């Protein structure tokens, strides 16, 4: 069995666009570097922790190490983009036991421009959405 293996880098955020319109889904993934064991991971938006029912954790094995990815999915609304400048700050943090926390962050902006008629390749084409324990979609 493998001893502990600590990540050497901060997690990486992917899947975010720079601008979102009202009613559009924001979906992002945060992937921690390989480690053993897998780190604890969390999302915060504008300094507030994201409810776990809006997140999904997946852990894959990679040559004896574990690669954790924490996804978040929520709908864009004006209240989310309340920072001066009209942005929302997404922060992903990974913590492995007694090591210092490592974080990555990304700003996304509220779009007041008309929505493009082009297909949005960043959204899940299957139409899948997350549901909380009461079966309510978000």
Residue pairs with C-beta under 8 A, 6 or more apart in sequence:
2 36
2 64
2 65
3 36
4 36
4 37
4 97
5 34
5 35
5 36
5 65
6 35
6 96
6 99
7 32
7 33
7 34
7 35
7 39
7 94
7 96
7 99
7 102
8 33
9 33
9 102
10 94
10 102
10 103
10 104
11 30
11 31
11 32
11 33
11 41
11 92
11 93
11 94
11 102
11 103
11 104
12 30
12 31
12 104
13 28
13 29
13 30
13 90
13 92
13 104
13 105
13 106
14 28
14 29
14 30
14 31
15 27
15 28
15 29
15 71
15 122
16 26
16 28
16 90
16 106
16 108
16 122
17 108
17 120
17 122
18 108
18 109
19 108
19 109
19 110
19 111
19 113
20 26
20 76
20 81
20 108
20 109
20 110
20 111
21 76
21 111
21 115
22 76
22 77
22 78
23 75
23 76
23 77
24 75
24 76
24 115
24 120
24 123
25 73
25 74
25 75
25 76
25 123
25 124
25 129
26 72
26 73
26 74
26 75
26 76
26 80
26 108
27 71
27 72
27 73
27 122
27 123
27 124
28 43
28 71
28 72
28 90
28 92
28 106
29 69
29 70
29 71
30 41
30 43
30 69
30 70
30 71
30 72
30 92
30 94
30 104
31 67
31 68
31 69
32 38
32 39
32 41
32 67
32 68
32 69
32 94
32 102
33 67
34 62
34 63
34 65
34 66
34 67
35 65
35 66
35 68
35 96
36 64
36 65
36 66
37 66
37 96
37 97
38 59
38 66
38 67
38 68
39 68
39 94
39 95
39 96
40 94
40 95
40 96
41 57
41 68
41 70
41 92
41 93
41 94
41 95
42 49
42 50
42 70
42 92
42 93
43 49
43 50
43 54
43 55
43 70
43 72
43 90
43 91
43 92
44 50
44 90
44 91
44 93
45 80
45 88
45 89
45 90
45 91
46 80
46 82
46 83
46 88
46 89
47 89
47 91
50 72
50 74
53 130
53 132
53 133
53 138
54 72
54 73
54 74
54 130
54 138
55 70
55 71
55 72
56 70
56 71
56 73
56 130
57 68
57 69
57 70
57 71
58 68
58 69
58 71
59 66
59 67
59 68
59 69
60 66
60 67
60 69
61 67
68 94
70 92
72 90
73 124
73 129
73 130
73 138
74 80
74 138
75 138
76 110
78 110
80 88
80 110
81 87
81 88
81 108
81 109
81 110
82 88
83 89
85 109
86 109
86 110
87 107
87 108
87 109
87 110
88 107
88 108
88 109
88 110
89 105
89 106
89 107
90 105
90 106
90 107
90 108
91 103
91 104
91 105
92 103
92 104
92 105
93 101
93 102
93 103
94 101
94 102
94 103
95 101
95 102
129 137
129 138
130 137
130 138
131 137
131 138
132 138
